[in-house]
Amino acid sequence: QVQLVESGGGLVQPGGSLRLSCAASVSIFRIYGMGWYRQAPGKQRELVARIISDGTTNYADSVKGRFTISRDNAKSTVYLQMNSLRPEDTAVYYCNVDIYSSNYWGQGTQVTVSS
């Protein structure tokens, strides 16, 4: 039904940058919110950043000032620009879309920040 295709993960040095992308196979008009979650080994999945239909964003305290979430409405694509990366940012990052109370998840992309 709804597919999310993630890209942009990889290995980066501390202080480096990556940009994650997630393209949804549904019109932006059906999407209430789009966001990024991450899960590190042995830890629970946590919200990283989210953007809703009116453009409002929210971020985890740990990434404020370093990460920026944005979207391209024409492409139904959400991005996560990650700057000043730290080893503790290492995790699998998952894209999520909320189509008015129905949630869908991407396949996950590995982000590794070397120490």
Helices and strands as residue ranges (DSSP letters): E 4-7, E 10-12, E 18-24, G 28-30, E 33-39, E 46-52, E 57-59, G 61-63, E 67-72, G 73-75, E 77-82, G 87-89, E 91-98, E 103-105, E 109-113
